[in-house]
């Protein structure tokens, strides 16, 4: 489980898009730290995920994306 202290010491920063594992599922969402730790969906069709009290790992940070040029 990732703790608040370990998140605050290093990455990711507030509002960065993170790859997070909760149980056996992966999520790509923005990290919100205040008022509590949450994963925020840019797509409003999906719910946000409250991280308080959950077992999770932040695996990485999204630094870019590829788009097909037409």
Order of alpha helices (4+ residues) and beta strands (2+ residues): alpha-beta-beta-beta-beta-beta
